[in-house]
């Protein structure tokens, strides 16, 4: 794994914000040349998907399992500026269990944020997990890193929208999930930034009144014992991946038992953390 990640460990301030607000934003995560590499790939895969589902030109698309569509997406699964914050929050028994790509085209001419509203639909992630688990608050179990590939530094640009602190609430604080509730915010994020958020936070995409499409790549990390949320078609990449990347992409040398009672060969991330940061950095 890229040892530059040791320079980007989770800070105390980031941990406080994540636990208090359910999210935090980090600027300047991706360099311009990488954004320039990824955006044409996003546009191509989005165009392919739009044909598959016969999407309207202005429709927001949500492409699951995008990682299987191009090898360039793999480099972000353990990106050195973001991944150390993921394992600092979750520990070493983790995997990439879900990827989805959202592209939000500009709204039709004549529509405005002031007149037509934010265009939200609030939800918590993970589907049945929120129904089947009876505790209150529910456990986190997973989090996402959203890589922002277009400028959403002002409201009304398809911004990630959420209610800070709502990761501890089992019920939505209102009657209409298509309206911005009291305390809801449109998270302003520059191109090249990343948004880290707890899956439990009440959140939404939103309408894009900007001139450019809004492009965001979501990488979801969970504990390894949770079934993947989408197909995770990544077998074609495994031969070129290092051991930690293989762990993240679902490889378990000891089969199913290795997900719930992992041995060292199942979780090379644990040994890497121990080697570089000491035994005290490894969560039991």
GUZADREN-700977 format. One record per residue (C-alpha): residue in three letters; chain; x, y, z. Coordinates in Angstrom, 1 decimal. Example, Ala and Ser with C-alpha at 12.3 -4.5 7.8 and 13.67 -1.06 7.14 Angstrom:
<pts>
PT code unit      x      y      z
PT  ALA    A   12.3   -4.5    7.8
PT  SER    A   13.7   -1.1    7.1
</pts>
This chain:
<pts>
PT code unit      x      y      z
PT  UNK    A    0.0    0.0    0.0
PT  UNK    A    1.1    3.5   -0.7
PT  UNK    A    3.1    4.7    2.3
PT  UNK    A    2.1    8.3    1.7
PT  UNK    A   -1.1    7.3    3.5
PT  UNK    A    0.8    7.6    6.8
PT  UNK    A    0.7   11.4    6.2
PT  UNK    A   -3.1   11.4    6.0
PT  UNK    A   -4.3    9.5    9.0
PT  UNK    A   -7.6   10.5   10.6
PT  UNK    A   -7.2   13.7   12.6
PT  UNK    A   -8.8   14.3   15.9
PT  UNK    A  -10.9   17.1   14.4
PT  UNK    A  -12.1   14.8   11.6
PT  UNK    A  -13.0   12.1   14.1
PT  UNK    A  -15.0   14.6   16.2
PT  UNK    A  -16.9   15.9   13.2
PT  UNK    A  -17.7   12.4   11.9
PT  UNK    A  -19.0   11.2   15.2
PT  UNK    A  -20.9   14.4   15.9
PT  UNK    A  -22.2   15.3   12.4
PT  UNK    A  -22.1   12.0   10.6
PT  UNK    A  -19.9   13.4    7.8
PT  UNK    A  -16.9   15.6    7.0
PT  UNK    A  -15.5   17.0    3.8
PT  UNK    A  -11.8   16.9    2.7
PT  UNK    A  -10.6   19.3    0.0
PT  UNK    A   -7.9   18.7   -2.6
PT  UNK    A   -8.0   14.9   -2.4
PT  UNK    A   -7.7   14.2   -6.1
PT  UNK    A   -5.2   16.0   -8.4
PT  UNK    A   -6.4   17.7  -11.6
PT  UNK    A   -4.7   15.2  -13.9
PT  UNK    A   -6.6   12.3  -12.2
PT  UNK    A   -9.9   14.2  -12.5
PT  UNK    A   -9.1   14.8  -16.2
PT  UNK    A   -8.5   11.0  -16.5
PT  UNK    A  -11.7   10.0  -14.7
PT  UNK    A  -14.3   12.4  -16.1
PT  UNK    A  -14.3   11.1  -19.7
PT  UNK    A  -14.6    7.5  -18.3
PT  UNK    A  -17.5    8.6  -16.1
PT  UNK    A  -19.1   10.3  -19.2
PT  UNK    A  -18.6    7.1  -21.3
PT  UNK    A  -19.9    4.7  -18.7
PT  UNK    A  -22.9    7.0  -17.9
PT  UNK    A  -23.7    7.2  -21.6
PT  UNK    A  -23.7    3.4  -21.9
PT  UNK    A  -25.9    3.1  -18.8
PT  UNK    A  -28.3    5.7  -20.1
PT  UNK    A  -28.8    3.7  -23.2
PT  UNK    A  -29.3    0.5  -21.2
PT  UNK    A  -32.1    2.0  -19.1
PT  UNK    A  -33.4    4.5  -21.7
PT  UNK    A  -32.9    7.5  -19.4
PT  UNK    A  -34.2   10.9  -20.2
PT  UNK    A  -31.5   13.5  -21.0
PT  UNK    A  -32.0   15.5  -17.8
PT  UNK    A  -32.5   12.4  -15.5
PT  UNK    A  -30.2   11.8  -12.7
PT  UNK    A  -28.5    8.3  -13.1
PT  UNK    A  -27.2    6.0  -10.4
PT  UNK    A  -25.0    3.3  -11.8
PT  UNK    A  -24.3    0.5   -9.4
PT  UNK    A  -21.1   -1.6   -9.5
PT  UNK    A  -19.5    1.0  -11.7
PT  UNK    A  -16.1   -0.3  -10.6
PT  UNK    A  -16.5   -3.2  -12.9
PT  UNK    A  -16.8   -1.0  -16.0
PT  UNK    A  -13.2    0.4  -16.1
PT  UNK    A   -9.9   -0.5  -14.4
PT  UNK    A   -9.2    3.2  -13.8
PT  UNK    A  -11.8    3.2  -11.0
PT  UNK    A   -9.7    0.6   -9.0
PT  UNK    A   -7.0    3.1   -8.0
PT  UNK    A   -9.4    4.9   -5.7
PT  UNK    A  -10.3    1.9   -3.5
PT  UNK    A   -7.2    2.5   -1.3
PT  UNK    A   -6.4    6.1   -2.3
PT  UNK    A   -3.7    7.4    0.0
PT  UNK    A   -5.4   10.6    1.1
PT  UNK    A   -8.7    8.9    2.0
PT  UNK    A   -8.3    5.2    2.8
PT  UNK    A   -6.3    5.7    6.0
PT  UNK    A   -9.3    7.6    7.4
PT  UNK    A  -11.6    4.8    6.5
PT  UNK    A   -9.6    2.2    8.4
PT  UNK    A   -9.0    4.6   11.2
PT  UNK    A  -12.8    4.8   11.6
PT  UNK    A  -13.7    1.2   11.0
PT  UNK    A  -10.6   -0.9   11.8
PT  UNK    A   -8.9   -3.6    9.6
PT  UNK    A  -11.7   -6.2    8.9
PT  UNK    A  -13.2   -4.2    6.1
PT  UNK    A  -14.0   -4.5    2.4
PT  UNK    A  -15.3   -2.5   -0.5
PT  UNK    A  -18.9   -3.7   -0.6
PT  UNK    A  -20.6   -1.3   -2.8
PT  UNK    A  -19.9    1.3   -5.6
PT  UNK    A  -22.2    3.6   -7.3
PT  UNK    A  -21.8    6.5   -9.7
PT  UNK    A  -24.2    9.4   -9.8
PT  UNK    A  -24.4   11.8  -12.7
PT  UNK    A  -26.8   14.7  -12.4
PT  UNK    A  -27.2   16.7  -15.6
PT  UNK    A  -28.2   20.3  -15.6
PT  UNK    A  -31.9   21.0  -15.1
PT  UNK    A  -33.9   22.1  -18.2
PT  UNK    A  -33.6   25.8  -19.1
PT  UNK    A  -35.9   28.0  -17.1
PT  UNK    A  -35.7   26.0  -13.9
PT  UNK    A  -34.0   27.6  -10.9
PT  UNK    A  -33.1   26.6   -7.3
PT  UNK    A  -35.3   29.5   -5.9
PT  UNK    A  -38.4   28.6   -8.0
PT  UNK    A  -38.2   24.8   -8.2
PT  UNK    A  -36.5   23.9   -5.0
PT  UNK    A  -33.6   21.6   -4.1
PT  UNK    A  -35.0   18.4   -5.6
PT  UNK    A  -34.3   16.1   -2.7
PT  UNK    A  -35.4   12.6   -1.6
PT  UNK    A  -34.0   11.8    1.9
PT  UNK    A  -33.1    8.3    2.9
PT  UNK    A  -30.6    6.2    4.9
PT  UNK    A  -28.4    3.7    3.2
PT  UNK    A  -28.5   -0.1    3.3
PT  UNK    A  -32.2   -1.0    2.7
PT  UNK    A  -33.4   -3.9    4.8
PT  UNK    A  -30.6   -3.4    7.3
PT  UNK    A  -32.6   -0.5    8.7
PT  UNK    A  -35.6   -2.6    9.2
PT  UNK    A  -34.1   -5.9   10.4
PT  UNK    A  -31.8   -4.4   13.0
PT  UNK    A  -33.8   -3.5   16.0
PT  UNK    A  -31.4   -1.4   18.1
PT  UNK    A  -31.6    2.3   18.5
PT  UNK    A  -29.5    3.9   17.3
PT  UNK    A  -28.6    1.3   14.7
PT  UNK    A  -24.9    0.4   14.3
PT  UNK    A  -22.9    2.1   11.5
PT  UNK    A  -21.7   -1.1    9.8
PT  UNK    A  -20.6    0.9    6.7
PT  UNK    A  -19.5    4.3    5.5
PT  UNK    A  -19.0    5.9    2.1
PT  UNK    A  -16.3    8.1    0.5
PT  UNK    A  -17.8   10.2   -2.2
PT  UNK    A  -15.3   11.6   -4.7
PT  UNK    A  -16.5   14.9   -6.2
PT  UNK    A  -15.4   15.2   -9.8
PT  UNK    A  -17.3   18.4  -10.7
PT  UNK    A  -17.7   21.7   -8.9
PT  UNK    A  -20.4   21.8   -6.2
PT  UNK    A  -18.9   24.6   -4.2
PT  UNK    A  -22.2   26.5   -4.2
PT  UNK    A  -25.7   25.3   -3.4
PT  UNK    A  -27.9   24.2   -6.3
PT  UNK    A  -25.2   22.2   -8.1
PT  UNK    A  -26.5   18.7   -7.4
PT  UNK    A  -25.0   18.9   -3.9
PT  UNK    A  -24.9   16.1   -1.4
PT  UNK    A  -27.5   17.1    1.1
PT  UNK    A  -27.9   15.9    4.6
PT  UNK    A  -29.0   16.5    8.2
PT  UNK    A  -26.0   16.8   10.4
PT  UNK    A  -26.2   14.6   13.4
PT  UNK    A  -29.1   12.5   12.1
PT  UNK    A  -27.0    9.3   11.9
PT  UNK    A  -28.3    8.6   15.4
PT  UNK    A  -32.0    9.0   14.4
PT  UNK    A  -34.0    6.0   13.4
PT  UNK    A  -36.8    8.1   12.0
PT  UNK    A  -36.8   10.9    9.5
PT  UNK    A  -37.5   14.3   11.3
PT  UNK    A  -40.5   15.3    9.2
PT  UNK    A  -43.4   14.2    7.0
PT  UNK    A  -42.0   15.0    3.6
PT  UNK    A  -38.7   13.4    2.5
PT  UNK    A  -38.8   15.5   -0.7
PT  UNK    A  -38.4   18.7    1.2
PT  UNK    A  -35.4   20.1    3.0
PT  UNK    A  -36.1   19.9    6.7
PT  UNK    A  -35.0   22.2    9.4
PT  UNK    A  -31.3   21.8   10.0
PT  UNK    A  -30.7   20.2    6.5
PT  UNK    A  -27.7   21.5    4.6
PT  UNK    A  -26.4   21.3    1.0
PT  UNK    A  -22.8   20.3    1.4
PT  UNK    A  -20.6   22.6   -0.7
PT  UNK    A  -17.6   20.6   -2.1
PT  UNK    A  -15.0   21.7   -4.6
PT  UNK    A  -14.0   19.6   -7.5
PT  UNK    A  -11.4   17.1   -6.3
PT  UNK    A  -12.8   16.9   -2.8
PT  UNK    A  -14.1   13.9   -0.9
PT  UNK    A  -17.1   13.6    1.4
PT  UNK    A  -16.9   10.9    4.1
PT  UNK    A  -20.3    9.9    5.6
PT  UNK    A  -21.9    7.4    7.9
PT  UNK    A  -24.5    5.2    6.1
PT  UNK    A  -27.1    6.1    8.7
PT  UNK    A  -27.1    9.8    8.1
PT  UNK    A  -30.3   11.0    6.5
PT  UNK    A  -29.1   12.3    3.1
PT  UNK    A  -30.0   12.9   -0.5
PT  UNK    A  -28.8   13.9   -3.9
PT  UNK    A  -30.3   17.2   -5.2
PT  UNK    A  -31.1   19.0   -8.4
PT  UNK    A  -28.4   20.6  -10.5
PT  UNK    A  -29.0   24.1  -11.7
PT  UNK    A  -25.3   24.6  -12.7
PT  UNK    A  -24.1   24.6  -16.3
PT  UNK    A  -22.0   21.4  -16.0
PT  UNK    A  -23.2   17.9  -15.0
PT  UNK    A  -22.5   16.9  -11.4
PT  UNK    A  -20.3   13.7  -11.3
PT  UNK    A  -19.7   11.8   -8.1
PT  UNK    A  -18.1    8.4   -7.4
PT  UNK    A  -19.3    6.6   -4.2
PT  UNK    A  -17.1    3.9   -2.6
PT  UNK    A  -18.8    2.1    0.2
PT  UNK    A  -16.8    0.2    2.8
PT  UNK    A  -18.3   -2.3    5.3
PT  UNK    A  -17.1   -5.0    7.6
PT  UNK    A  -16.2   -8.1    5.7
PT  UNK    A  -19.0  -10.2    7.1
PT  UNK    A  -21.6   -8.1    5.4
PT  UNK    A  -22.7   -9.3    2.0
PT  UNK    A  -21.9   -6.9   -0.9
PT  UNK    A  -24.6   -4.4   -1.8
PT  UNK    A  -24.1   -4.9   -5.5
PT  UNK    A  -22.5   -7.4   -7.9
PT  UNK    A  -18.9   -6.2   -7.3
PT  UNK    A  -17.7   -7.5  -10.7
PT  UNK    A  -14.0   -7.2  -10.0
PT  UNK    A  -12.5  -10.6  -10.7
PT  UNK    A  -10.8   -9.3  -13.8
PT  UNK    A   -8.7   -7.0  -11.7
PT  UNK    A   -7.4   -9.3   -9.0
PT  UNK    A   -4.3  -10.6  -10.7
PT  UNK    A   -2.9   -7.1  -10.8
PT  UNK    A   -3.9   -6.1   -7.3
PT  UNK    A   -1.7   -6.1   -4.2
PT  UNK    A   -2.8   -8.2   -1.1
PT  UNK    A   -4.6   -5.3    0.6
PT  UNK    A   -6.5   -4.4   -2.6
PT  UNK    A   -7.5   -8.0   -2.9
PT  UNK    A   -8.8   -8.0    0.6
PT  UNK    A  -10.9   -4.9   -0.2
PT  UNK    A  -12.2   -6.5   -3.3
PT  UNK    A  -13.5   -9.5   -1.4
PT  UNK    A  -10.8  -12.2   -1.5
PT  UNK    A  -10.8  -14.5    1.5
PT  UNK    A   -8.2  -17.4    1.3
PT  UNK    A  -10.0  -19.2    4.0
PT  UNK    A  -13.4  -19.0    2.3
PT  UNK    A  -16.6  -18.0    4.1
PT  UNK    A  -15.1  -18.6    7.6
PT  UNK    A  -12.4  -16.1    6.8
PT  UNK    A  -14.9  -13.3    6.7
PT  UNK    A  -16.2  -13.8   10.2
PT  UNK    A  -13.1  -15.3   11.9
PT  UNK    A  -10.3  -14.0    9.8
PT  UNK    A   -6.8  -15.4    9.9
PT  UNK    A   -3.8  -13.2    9.0
PT  UNK    A   -3.8  -14.2    5.4
PT  UNK    A   -7.4  -13.0    5.1
PT  UNK    A   -6.7   -9.5    6.3
PT  UNK    A   -3.2   -8.3    5.2
PT  UNK    A   -4.4   -4.7    6.1
PT  UNK    A   -4.1   -5.6    9.8
PT  UNK    A   -0.4   -6.6    9.5
PT  UNK    A    0.4   -3.5    7.4
PT  UNK    A   -1.1   -1.2   10.1
PT  UNK    A    0.7   -3.1   12.9
PT  UNK    A    4.0   -2.9   11.0
PT  UNK    A    3.8    0.8   10.2
PT  UNK    A    2.0    2.1   13.3
PT  UNK    A    2.5   -0.4   16.0
PT  UNK    A    0.3   -2.9   17.8
PT  UNK    A   -1.5   -0.1   19.7
PT  UNK    A   -2.9    1.1   16.4
PT  UNK    A   -4.6   -2.3   15.7
PT  UNK    A   -8.2   -2.5   17.0
PT  UNK    A   -8.6   -6.0   18.4
</pts>
